[in-house]
Each structure stands twice: as structure tokens, then as C-alpha cells.
Amino acid sequence: MAAGWRVGAVLSMTLVLALVVSLCGGRSGGRGATAEASLGWGITHTQYSAADGDPSTVSTAVKALSARSLPQNQHLMGWGADNPEPSPGHYDFASLDERIALIRKTGGTPVITLCCAPDWMKGGSPGRTDWSRRALETAPDPGHYDDFAALAAKVAERYPDVRHYIVWNEFKGFFDDRRQRWDHVAYTELYNRVHRALKKVDEKILVGGPYLDMDSFASGDTRYASSLAGPWGSVDRRVLDAFEYWNVHKVGADFVVVDGSSFPRGGPALPDEFRATDKFTEVGRWLRQRTSLPLWWAEYYVEPGAQDGRRGRWTAKHRLAVEAAALMAIAAGGAETAFFWNPQRRDGRCAACLWNSTAAGPGTPETLPIMALIRHFDITFPPGTEHRPVRVTGEDAHAVRSLATDTTVLVVNTLDRPVEVTVAGRTVTLDSYQVRWLDDRTGDGALRRPDAPGR
């Protein structure tokens, strides 16, 4: 959803050297392809990441990423990576090398989204790169599908420790203006060629798609309405048609990828920003009825304006509460992997980022609240964890969301005022928009530290 732009800075030599000497610290485990395709809760690197800048802020950003081994997604071209093949057969992987080195250095599990395509694959001139959003988000010409698949294979050969690949991003460039629908036939053809090329490099590589935007319209808007609907609106039936086609005609997949926002197209979240997150649950259940593959959310948005980098309307407590509700809804829908799209800025503070800009100067915090939330959620609800809602009673019970394991309860107050409720038989007082972790092993409702070790 967010626009991709050309990388503007390089990482330090330390990270470059890490490319050579580091091993990927990602999550493995010998559980088979299906289990390994469920990675947990992580982040996507965008234009500006834990790159160059003031040494103290670079180190704190790297430390924040290193505190918990998270899956980390990086795009092939754009969103911080230069053109990997400016002209046929001539490669430039320097910026992608640096991003993969950063993921390795911080112990993350690397994921590469295979988007976007060099200009010469989509009608441009060899040796030149148009970094406008329109050009970047143009799909390869059908005559160059094999060239893009070959580039994907080249990437897989270069990074043998990268085991997870997403094919393309949100069907960018695949909308058929004449028919006013997605060209799912063309995308599936590209996907299948890339899938075959990656599996030829190594059969153990895990490949997923279709990375569709599960776009929705507000309730009462009948344009392209579908049966996948609720108080939050109705998912565009053209998107569902595209998924159904890909799901039937793909040559194979190791996981399924979608993305989307809780609020409908052209309007604010309805009926409210918390109840709107139920969309993630309903979309997940719809997908689980059609595939048994692990489910990923490549992006998820809960604040209007987020796709265009205009997050910042809510207070920090409000935003954290809605983000927590979204993660709970995504998990309730059957997903075990989701990536927070980090809207990093080049300078200044960022209300909805994971850490402050590395160019902002010394004295910035080690981590921001959303980063702590993701780490704690990943600790408490890793892949394979059985979770459930718990009984919440009291006058304001309707305003409290919950998700629990056998040992921990996560509760979120969706009101801008304190509430007192009973959670699993004990009284709990929650401040306005409070996100609280309750330790259920002792029954005392103690708040666990956000970075407490995993079990």
C-alpha cells in the first residue's frame, strides 16, 4: 500500500561485513515445510530503516531489532533497495545485500518480496530507472515473465539462507482497466513461472502468494459487494474472484499471503476503529475455508491515511490499543504470520514507527511502543500456540477485547476512559486505551514486562 522509493542511504561497513561473516539467525526447526512457513509476528523494512545516521541511534535501532528474533521482510526493488538488474545480465545487489546483512546481524528470519521489476522488463530503457510510483508499480510485460523469474532465481542463489519468498505485491500493475477487474490470469502466470524457477534452485525454498489487497467498501455501498461482509463493510468481490482463480490454477504454494486495512475504501473505520478490526478475523476465516496453507498478512492497517504515510492522528495509547486489537483479530482468523509495515522517516520523530529515525540525533529511545507490542505478541502467541478469548464480565465488558494462552491473557480497553471488569474470574482495572498483559499462572493478574523472556 505504501509507495516505494529509491534507497537514499547505505548501511555502515559493519553491516556490509556482516553479509560475509554472518549466518542467518532465523527460526528453523525441522518441522516440515508447512510448519516452517508459519514465521510469527514481524516487520517489513521500508525506504529508511536501521541504516546510516548518528551512531548512537543506529545502534539503538539495531538493538531494538536484535532483542527478539523476528521475521523481517524486504522487497527486491524499491522500499530501500535499488534496481537489482539495471540492464539484462548486469546486476547491482549492493543495497539488497545491505538489507539482508541487517536482518542477519539482528538475528531475524529474512523474507524477500519479489517486487518490483527492472524498467527494461516493463517497456523502459536498459540502464535507466524511473523511480516514480507509477513506473515502479508497473508489472513486467508478459514477454519478460521468464526474465523476472530468472532474476528471482539469481536472488535465491545469492542468498541461500533466505528460505521464504513472496511473489509480487498487491497485484501492482495487474488491474485490467477495460474489464474493471484484476487480471488474475496474468498474475498467476507470472507467479507460476517464478515458483518453478525458485523450486529449481532449491526445492526447499518456500514460496507464497498472491499478496492481494483485501479491499472493502463501507456497509451500504453495493459496488462490487460480496458475501464476505460485516458491520465493517464488504470485501470487493473482484478481489475474492482473483484469489479463487489463483488458488485453483497455481502450480503450488507453501503459504498464502494477503494484506488490507480494517477501514473501507474512501472512508473511516466503521462502525468504529476497534470493531472494524473484526474484518481481519472474517477474512482469515474465509481464507481458511478455501486453503489449509499457512496464512500470512503482509501488511495490515488500522488508521485512515496509513497507506499514504499519514499516520499520526491518534494518541500513542489509542494507536497502540488499536494495533493490539488488530493483531488479536488477525490471530483469531487463523493467521500465524503478519508483518507491520514500518513507516520510517528520514528525520524527526514518527508517531507510528518502530523506532525514531536513525538520523534524528542522539538521545532517542531504544524502541517505540508498537515495536514492544510486536515483540511481546510474538513471545506470547508464536506459531502453533493455542489461543482463545476469555470470559470478561462487568458493565464495560463489551469494551474489552481479550486473547489468552494457558498462561497469559492479553486484554485491551477500547474506551477512552478507565474501566473495571472481571477477567477470568478476577477484577482488573484498565486505564483508557490500556493494553495489558496478565500472568495467568499465579492468578494474581500481574502485568508482565513487554520484553519478558519467552517460555
N, C-alpha and C positions, 0 to 999 in steps of 0.2 A: 504494500500500500504506500509506504513512504517512498519518495523519489530517491533514486540512486545517483550519486555524483562521483566525480573523479577523485581518487585519493589525493590528498593535498599534503601529506607529510609522511615521513619514513620513520620506522622504528629505530631504536638505538642499536648500536653494534652488538650489544649484549644479546638482543633478541635475534639478530641475524645469525650470530654464532650458535644460538640455541637451535637453529634449524638443523645444524650439522650434528651437534653433540647430544641433543635431547631425544628422548623417546617419548612416545605418546603415553600420557598417564591416564588414559580414558578407562571407561568401565568395560571390562571384558567379563569373562566368566564361564565360558563353555556351556552355556545353557541352550545352545542351538540358535539358528538364525532368527526365529520368531521372538525368543526372549531377548536376544541381543538388539533387536530393533526397537525395544522399549527403553529409552535412554533416561527418562526422568525429566526434570524441570530445569530449563536453561535459558540461554540468551542468544540473540543474534547481534553480531558486530555490524555497525553501520559506518558511515563516512569517517567519523572521528572516533577512535577507540582509545585503548590504553597505549597511546603512541608517544610521540615526542612531546616535549614541553618541559616545564620545571621538573628537575629530577625528583623532588620530594613528592610531587603529585603523580608523576609516573609510577613511582614505587608504591604509593598507596593504592592506585588503581590496580596494579599488578597483584598487590597483596590481597585486595578485595576479591579478585578473580581466583586467587590461589587458595582462599580459605575453605573452599569446598569444591571438589571435582564435579564440575557441571558440564553438560553438553553445550558446545559453543558452535554456532552456525556462522559461516562466512560465504558470501556469494563469489562466484567465479570472476565476474566483471561488474564494476560499479560497486556502490556501497563500501568503498575503501580499497577496491582492487582495480588496478589498471587493465588495459586491454591485453589479454594473455597471448594473442596471436595477431599482431597488427597487420601482417600480410601473410599469405599462405606459406606455412612451413617455417616462419620466423617467430620465435616465441619470446615473451617477456614475462617471466613469472616472479620478478623481484618483489612486487608488492604482495602478491598472494603468498609467496614464501614467508614474508614477514608476519602476515596474519596467522599462518599455520604455526610458525615458530612461537608466536604469542600464546596460542592455545596449548601447544606442547609445554611451554615454560610454566604455565599456570595449572597444568595437570588436567586440563579439560578433555572431553571427548570431542574430536573435530568432526564437523558435518560440513559438507560443501553443497551449496545450492547451485546447480548448473544453469545459471543465468547471469549475465546476458551474453549475446553473441557479438563477435567482432564485426565491424562495419562491412567488410568485404563479403560476408555471408548474407547480407541483407540489402544489397544494392549500393553500398558505399564504395569508396575508393580504397584500395590496399594502401597501408601505411598511414592512413588518416583515421582519426576517431572523433566522431561528433558526440559530445557529452551532454547534449540536450536531453531532457527527459523523453521527448517523443522519439528521438533516434535510439536512445538506449533501450527503450521498451518495445522496439520493433522485433518481431520474430524472424528467425532465419528464413530465407527463401527455401521452398521445398527442394530445389536443386542443390542446396547446401546442407541438407539434413545429415548426410553422411560425413561432411566436413565437421559439423558440430559434434557428431558422435565420435569422430576421430580425436577431436580436441578433448572431449571428456575422457577418452581412453588415455590420452597423453597425461592428463592431470592425475588419473588413477595410478599410472606408472610412476609418476614423480613423487606421489605421497602414498607409499604402500601402507602406511599406518592409518590412513583415512579409510574407514570402512563403510561410511554412510553417505549416500548421495541422494539429493532431491533433484528431480528433473524439472527445470524451468521454475517460473514464479508467476502465479496468478493468471496463467494463460495470457500473459502480456503479448500483444500483437496478434492474438488469435481470435479477435472478435470479427465476425462477418457482418459488415455494415449493411450489405444488401439484404440479407436474411434476418438481420437484427437478432442474432444469436451467436453463441460461441461456436467456433469451428473445432469441435471436439474430434472430428476425424483427422484433421491436420495435426493437432497436438498429439493425439495418440500415435500417429505415425512417427513423429519426432521422438516421443517417449520410447517407443519400441526399438528404434534404431540405437538410441543411447543406452537403453537397458542391455541390448545384445552386446554392444561394444564394451561396456563395463564388465559384464559377466565373462567376456572373452579374456579380459585382462586377469581377472580373478573371480572364480565362481562364488567365493565367499563374500564379495562385496555386496552390500545391502543397498537396494535401490527402491525409491518410492516416488509417488506422485498422487494425484495430479496437481496438488497445490492450488486448488480452486478457492476463490473468494466466495464464501457462503453469504452472499449479499442478500439483504432483505428489505422489504417495503413495510411501511407502517400499517398497522391494522386499519382496514377500511379501504386501503389502496389496492385495487384489483388488478393493476398492471402485472402481468406475468405471475399471478398468485399461484401458490402451490398448496398442497395439503400439509406440508411441513410448516405449521403456523402455531401461534400462541398469542398471548397478550403483548408480546414483544414485536409482533408483526408476522410476515410471511416470507419465507425464503424464495428468491427468484427461481421459478420452475426451470428456466433455461440453464441455471447452474446445476440443478439436480439432473436434468437431461444429459448434460455434459459428463457428470460423474458416472451416471448409469452406462453411458457408451464406453467410457474409458474402462470401467470396471469389467465389462464384458469382453472388450477387444484388446486389452493389454496382453503382452506376451508373458508377463509375470510381474510380481511386486513383492517386496518384503515388508512394506508398511504403507499406510495410506496417509496422505498429507492434505490438510485443508487450512484455511485461515478465515478470519472475519471479525466483524465488530458486533457488539451487543446491540447497538443502536441502529435504526433503519436508515436507508439511504435518504439523504436530504432533510433529516430532522433529528431531534434529540432522542435520547433513550426513552422508550415508552414501555410500560406505564411509568416506571422510574428507573434510575440507573442501576439499582440493585436487582429488582425483579427482571430487568432486561437481560441480566447475565444468564437467566434460565435458557436463553437461546442456545448457549454453548452446550448445555445438557441435552436439549432436544435434538440439536444437530448431531451430537455424538451418538445418541440412541438410534437415530435414523440411519447413520452410517453403520453402526454395529449390527443392524438388521440385514445389511447387504454385504458385509465382509467380516471375516474373522481376523483379518490382519491387524497388527498393532496400529493404533490411531495417534497421529501427531497433529498438533496445531502449530503451524509455522509462525503465525502471528495471531495476536488477539488484542482487540482494542475495546476500551470501555468508556473512553472520554471523547465526546464530539470534538472534531478538529485534530484528533490524534494522527490520522493518516497524513496530514499535511504538516506535521511537526508543530501544531499549535496547542499542544497540551499545556496546561498551566492555569486553568480557570478555577480549579478546586483547591481547597486547603490540602496540606500534606496528609493530615489524618483522614480526610474524606477520600482522597485518591487511594491511599493505602487500603482503606476498607473495601472500596470497590474492586481494586486489584485482587485482594484476597478472596472476595466473593466470586470473582471470575475464575480463579484457579480452582476453587471448590466446585464450581459448576462444570468446568472442563473435566475434572476428575470424575465427577458424578456421571458424566456422559460416556465414560469408558476409556478416555484417553489417559496415557501414562507418560506422554512426552509433549511438552509445549515450550515455545521459545518466546521470551519477551523481546520485542523489537526496541532496542536501546536508542532513544532519540538524542544521541550525544551531540553536544555543541562544541564548536572550536574554542570558544572562550566564554567566560561567565558561568554563573550557576544555572542549573537546569532542574526545574521542579519535579520533572517526571523521569529523570535519568537514573542510572545505576550508581554513578559516581560523578563528581564535579569534573569539569574539563581539566585535562592534564596541562593545559596552557593557562590556567587561571591563577597560578602562583602558589606559593607555599601556604600551609595552614588550612587546606581544605580537608573535610572529613574523610576518613578511610573508606566509608561506604555510606550510601544513602538508603532510606527505609525500604524501597522496593527490592534492592539487592538482598537485604537481610531477609525479607519476606520470601523471596525465591529460594534462598539457601535453606531456610527453615522448612519450607514446604517440601523441598527435595529430601531433606533429612527425615521428615515425618511420614511422607507419602511416596516412597520410592516405588519403582515398578514392582508389581507383584503384591503390594500391600492391600489387604482387605480393609476397606473403609466403609463408613456408614454414617448417616445422621444420628444424632442422639436426641432424646426427649428433652425439650425445653418447654417449661410452663411458666405461667405468670401473666400479668396484664399485658406486658410488652413482648410476649414470646414470639408473636408474629414478626417482630422486627429483628430477631436474632437468627443468624444462619450458623449452622454447625456442621462439622465433619470430624469423624473420630476414627482412631485405630483402637487396638486393645489397651493402649497405654496413654494416649494423648488425645485431647479434644481441642479442636480449633473452633473458636466462636468469634463472630463478627457482629457488632452492633450497627445496624443500618440507619440509626436515627442520630440527629444532631443534638442529642441530649442524653444524660445518663439514664440507664435502665437497671432494674433489679429483677433477675429471673432465676428460675431454678433449672440447673443444667445437670442432667443425670442424677437428680436427687439431692443436689446441694445448691445453696444460694450463692449467686455470683452477681456482683455489681460491676457494670461495664460503663466506662466513660463514653461520651459522644464519639461515635465512629471508631470505637476501640476494637483493635484486632488482638485477641488474647489467646495464648496457648495454655491449656490446663493440663497438668500432670495427673493422669487418672490412676497411676499405680498406687499412690498413697491415699487418694480420695480427699486430699485437702485443697484441691483446686489451685495449687501453687503455680505461679507463672514461670514457665521455663525460659531461660535465656535464648534469644534468637539464634545464637551460634553454638548452642549446646551440642556436644558430640552426638552423632547418630548412634542408633542402637545396633 
